[in-house]
Amino acid sequence: MKHLFSFLFIAFLSTSMFAQTTWKADPAHTQVSFGITHMGIAEVEGTFSEFEGTIVATEDDFSDAEYDIVIEVPSIDTGVEMRDNHLKNEDFFDAKNHPKMTFKSNSSEKVSEGKYKVTGDLSFHGITKPVTLDVWYRGTVENPQNGDVISGFAISGDVKRSDYNLGSDFPEAVLSDKVVIDVDGEFKKQ
């Protein structure tokens, strides 16, 4: 009997301590975008149309969430084909040799209800640097059309293009060093 109680106690702890939920980005309802200032007077924005995003958490409020995002650099789209081709070449992303941009979190700090500072490694253009992003967990709902459980997130932050040797031939008077990154969308419970 003693062994049975020990086994049940261990089984209970295992399921309660390690019950993780995985959430995947819904590409139809998620956007990965960026913005940079051109000539100090105008914001140029773009998106990446091909990406994968995964969030794994054990807590319902996502306070212990781990974030993993993979972006396909060749899917960049600023609405101007000539600019997109230039951004893909060696002057900027060098997408042929560095086709992926990744973010993998390693810590999450709750700053207020539904708001977090998430720190992790951002890698692209052959360089990896730590960055801290702002995460806003917007809530969880059930889609009445198909029964899917979805959670909404807005993830944003700034990076310096100089940290990644991106467009180093273009001075800050032409292109700001600060690049704003935004991921906004829905993640579906798996």
Summary of the structure (lengths in Angstrom):
residues: 190
radius of gyration: 19.9
end to end distance: 37.4
largest distance: 76.3
contacts: 537
relative contact order: 0.19
helix: 16%
strand: 56%
